[in-house]
Amino acid sequence: MIFAIDFDGTIAKNGWPNIHEAELIPEAQEAIQLLHDAGHIIIIWSCREGKDKQNAIDYLCNHDVPFDYFNENPPGLIQEYNNDSRKIGADYYIDDKNFGKWSWDEVLDLMEGDTVELRHERLRRKRELREWSGARPQGWQRAV
């Protein structure tokens, strides 16, 4: 599955616009790590652009928060739909501004009933979406 996850207020709090004052939300780091390890695609979905975007990417890397893309669709998804919409394509959108309350535990409940076979299928699909065009996404920083 593809998870689009907001940065400010969802992964880090009290950090807009000064990222150096941001506090990592420990449950967010733990949940994102578990999702990533299970083979899900993690897209950071944020209003940050330019220098603020790079600062957020650096913050995520410095705090060991894994992600695959930042404000961009996987190349394979773009090719699959023959469109690079400005709306991030995802199965789930996680944002502190969501309607209604939620918790990171509820996000992890989505993995209930997970199996090794499902993880292998997700990893296969993740590789397919990443490698479809043979190009790394713009702004890609590290192997995740």
Secondary structure as GFF3:
##gff-version 3
##sequence-region A 1 144
A	DSSP	beta_strand	2	5	.	.	.	ID=ss1
A	DSSP	beta_strand	12	13	.	.	.	ID=ss2
A	DSSP	three_ten_helix	19	21	.	.	.	ID=ss3
A	DSSP	beta_strand	23	24	.	.	.	ID=ss4
A	DSSP	alpha_helix	26	37	.	.	.	ID=ss5
A	DSSP	beta_strand	41	44	.	.	.	ID=ss6
A	DSSP	alpha_helix	50	62	.	.	.	ID=ss7
A	DSSP	beta_strand	69	70	.	.	.	ID=ss8
A	DSSP	alpha_helix	75	81	.	.	.	ID=ss9
A	DSSP	beta_strand	92	94	.	.	.	ID=ss10
A	DSSP	alpha_helix	104	109	.	.	.	ID=ss11
A	DSSP	alpha_helix	116	131	.	.	.	ID=ss12
###
